Amino acid sequence: MELDSLPLSITQTEGFTLICCQLPALLLVNVMNIQHLCTHNDRNGNPRRLYVLINDDRRVAVWDEGYLGHHAVPGIFRDAAYNAERMNITPRLYRELLRELPSPDWAHDVPGYAHLRDYL
């Protein structure tokens, strides 16, 4: 989808021109959800909590919360992480998710979200 093909609205008031472009919701996110998965702290007292991005009922990315809270998640997913449902998991599942899933720094590096590179 090209930006020049999106519907624009132009409003002029008191010498200002406001140009608005409405982006389709599917452009930003697919059918996605973020879960906040938590287990017991490690033996040194460090938290073991994850944010997991689920896309079409499949886990696609994970971010270790550490001491960053929901800020560990890339910006476009941050609001969803803030409102994520918290679920308890085992320490074993915590380690498996960190080992098996990517933890990209940018939203467009998440598998299935490469199309965001042109818009962010």
Secondary structure, 3 states (H helix, E strand, C coil): CCHHHCCEEEEEECCEEEEEECCCHHHHCCCEEEEEEEECCCCCCCCEEEEEEEECCEEEEEEECCCCHHHHCCHHHHHHHHCCEEEECCHHHHHHHHHHCCCCCCHHHCCCCHHHHHCC
